[in-house]
Amino acid sequence: MGTPSAAGRYRIDRLLGSGGFASVWLGRDEELDSPVAIKILAEHWALRADVRERFVQEARLLRQVDSHRLVQVFDIGELDDGRPYFVMTYADRGTLEERLAAGALPVNEALRVAREIVRGVQDLHDLGIVHRDLKPSNVLVRSAPGGGDGERIMISDLGVARTGDRLSSLTLPAGSPGYMAPEQSQVDGAPDRRADVYGLGALTYHLLAGEPPGQARRPPSESQPAVPAAVDAVVLRALEPDRERRWPSAAEFGRALSQATSKIDTDPLPEAPPAGAGRGALRGLGRGRVAALAAGAAAVIALGAGGAYWAFAGSDGSSGGRGAAGARAANDPDRWLRAESDVPRQYRPLIVQAGTWCRMDGLSPALIAAMLKAESGFDPHLSDPRMDEYGIARWTPKVLVFWQPGGLNNPEPKPAQITPELSIPAMGRYLCYWGKDLKGVPGDPALNLAAMYRTSSKRVVQSRGVPAKYRPYTEKVARYLRDYRPR
């Protein structure tokens, strides 16, 4: 299956983005002379009936809501090769994640954007839908109709949303750490609309402070002194670990946010910043990793009260590359990796994404590249059934399932499905989650992270650095690291 040239009557122009389960393409409706976004299920999931149904269900839910505050679906169909797709609103000004790459928004602007997101979530809740994955990359920005400087905020991605008739059934962990409520990390945590209140609180915090909330749940005014104390109180209540103490609904959170704000100016939002502005068999992610992960699906992602994460906050609770510079980093891989090195060009954007997933001592794209070289020699087809390790990063399927997009809410990948697009970003998630345990451990932070990837954070902490067994591996990583760091 190659790159599609068309989806039904819609021309496909270029790739906008891709994840482990679907890709989004810029297309054109030539009959209506209008750009559209086309979401296509990834080919390696096309034969999975349950995944296909979830994909189609997302389109149905978006169509059902039919709100301008959510991405709207116009059409649905199948490519000639059988992959389902749906056609939706094109967000020509990117995502909120990209907007936040430049840092916190001015307070009035941040609160105005937050209120628009709240209204979109209210539209979902009015129809009995809980989003469950509110985060900056799922908030899109589109030019307002008629041109000019106005913008429209739209919520996207209902891939893990739950409707009223399913909220009482068994639920698996789902969401994005840093933004998901504590109950979402539990099997049968029965997340209701208060889980989205937590997500709204985390998004509002990020808008105001320039980073997602860390475990300490400090007031956003500590990062942005212009934030009023009353706004601090409203946001922190939304982030309460105990959902009984949160605002009971998105509507209540929105009202409280408005009442706490003395003035929200009504000027149009500014233009978006320019685009440039073991794993192992239970070896590796290791026996220690798997033991921790398998301690129960409810605790596997064990995010705790502040939701520190696998995707956004670093060991110090600061914002990660994905929530800060990382949104732009992949556009300029040579800024992060030596241009003349043997790091394959086609993998550099993924490596930069993983290496800037969070802000953490030792983590960098050069480290990810060095580890991939040591693990597989950049071989995307590596297969080691004896160790149950596959792909460019030598993942074990039963471990990768925790670090893939959506975590346990999605099926365990088969060896043939462990592509670089799935396995390289998972390294960033893994290192950002467990790496926080290494704070204060002596030695080179980068090599401590590399050793942790081979064994576990517990072993590295107990050894006060790289365990003797893994020093040959980290020495190899150190050599490659020197080769890959930009001059």
Order of alpha helices (4+ residues) and beta strands (2+ residues): beta-beta-beta-beta-alpha-beta-beta-alpha-alpha-beta-beta-beta-beta-alpha-alpha-alpha-alpha-alpha-alpha-alpha-alpha-beta-beta-alpha-alpha-alpha-alpha-alpha
